[in-house]
């Protein structure tokens, strides 16, 4: 049987950092939570597999801290650092597309996992939309890694985001529809992914089994 922390994908860290993270997951009051939040974000910006998991780690630490001493030190540090990275997003995208895609994956993952009274954190709604709007810009649609990221995030959190702010989701999909119809130079894979995304939302954030089979057989080929 796996230990509770094994499935958090922390094996890639050195032993000391693994111990720090394992302690933070169980006894957050005994460690430097600013350091922990920086470690998680630094790794998320380098490692896309980890950025997909990191929201769950953050959620566990937030819950453990709230239970232990009703604290929110970790969440505050996490949001402050996310805000810094968000402000720097255009520079980040220019310097490293991979880091930018990891950042979007991470902030969407945090949005998915961190809730207040079972509702998404309002502080993250506009930044997440701003990141997704950037992925829908003409220059980003020419890059399959960014299109792939956009599609994955909207499959994961699109419905939650729409419930939080429908007008912004409408704006995002107007831009995606224009991109699909008007953008020159789109790869056939990007065009297929965007079409699937437009159908996915039109179907109430789900695909019919026929459409699902069609798109996934096309992607597999």
Secondary structure, 3 states (H helix, E strand, C coil): CCCCCHHHCCCCCCHHHHHHHHHHHHCHHHCCHHHHHHHHHHHHHHCHHHHHHHHHHHHHHHHHHHHHHCCCHHHHHHHHHHHHHHHCHHHHHHHCHHHHHHHHHHHHHHHHHCEECCEECHHHHHHHHHHHHHHCCHHHHCCHHHHHHHHHHHHHHHHHHHHHCHHHHHHHHHHHHHHHHHCCCCCHHHHHHHHHHHHHHHCCCCCCHHHHHHHHHHHHC
